[in-house]
Amino acid sequence: MRHTFTLLSRALVLGLALCVTPIAPVHAAAVAQAPAPAAGAAWKLDAAEHPLTAGSAVLETVWSSGRPPGGAFDRVALHRYRTPGPAVATVLYLPGTNMNGGSALTDEDHNLWIFLASRGIEVFTIDYRTHFIPNDTPPTALGSLKGWTLEAFVGDIRAASEVARRESKRDRLFIAGFSRGVSLAYAYASVDLEHTAGLVLLDGAFKNHAPKGDYDAAGALQKIETANAWGTDVAGQLGWNARQTLMDTVAANPVAAATDAKFKTLGEQLENILQFAWRPGGLANPLGGLSRPQVLATLLGHYDRYYPAVQDVDNRSIADHADDPRTTFDDRWGALKTPVLLFASTGMGGDWLLNAIYSADKSGSTDVTLNVLERYGHLDVLVGDQARHDVYEPTLQWLRTHAAPPATAP
């Protein structure tokens, strides 16, 4: 097996493995095998190809489609970003929790797919069903999210992949994902490996490096059922409207007056909130100079509000078992014969880092490239001021190296 390590020595990684305890990452799993997408599923052109912004060379197209069982929120969308001329490779990008395929940030320094599209890589991004839940929907009206398991979402991804393969005239796509999108990428590859050219994994995992096999999925689902809490809410204790006001204000004017007397500006106030939101420097490391509050606020302000809680249960179960008996989605993990490119942050702690490395290393690939990003927080991997140099440019080079000529998709 070929491994490439950057920014951290092999010795340090092995040393960390001796002194950490396992955690269960909040990623994805499923209770069954995702069905093949329905033949002839209708996709509607929502926005014909147009410049992403005035004067931009990057062009965007948007399609959408209803998904089973056909409820009010059962819909997905697919964005395509490209420049004129033949593409070097085609990527299907799977966003993280509460994220979507729209371009909150449109500059090449803070948006991976805009950077790639500007350099001849065709990128498709998906809006999950969560994007179609109105933000003013009360949490008690989210009962339909009970069925939004990994099985449902991987089925959505398979349907989107068919469109991307048809439009790109490629039979094999590179699948990229961030955070939860990483575990979705692993799950998708397990059922569509023949259509997967490689995996680009941004700060996420599929398996725990030291699984215990004792996670009580049935008990966790019963708690959700009892509380009727089928959707997790990114608004948290702050509340949706207050959260959005904070993000919108900092995005527009980071030197606006702070609402907390301890800080001079609202941007400084948000820096401190994000710096310590999880573990210090875990979510982001703006105080360490890795990212800026205005950029982070722009990204966070475009989040979707809800995500299905049932996937958190699925995630923990699949991560906590070498082979989860609840699902078939990990049956091919360990036999994923496709190139893997991983970027993992240190800000999330040793277990997070080791879970990401372990998942890639034991995926079954004989071509694994591991990039460990020291001092990076989770969001810094996507939108940090050094991400272009440390993440975007290596990804572009890796895609160019591993790309194959297009072949007409069936």
Secondary structure by P-SEA (a helix, b strand, c coil): cbbbbccccaaaaaaaaacbbbbbcccccccccccccccccccccccccccccccccbbbbbbbbbccccccccbbbbbbbbccccccbbbbbbbccccccccccccccccaaaaaaaccbbbbbbbccccccccccccccccccccccaaaaaaaaaaaaaaaaaaacccccccccccaaaaaaaaaaaacccccccccccccccccccccccccaaaaaaaaaaaccccccccccccaaaaaaaaaaaaacccccccccccccaaaaaaaaaacccccccccccccccccaaaaaaaaaaccccccaaaaaaaaaaaacccccccccccccccccbbbbbbbbccccaaaaaaaaaaaaaccccbbbbbbbccccccccccccccccccaaaaaaaaaaacccccccc
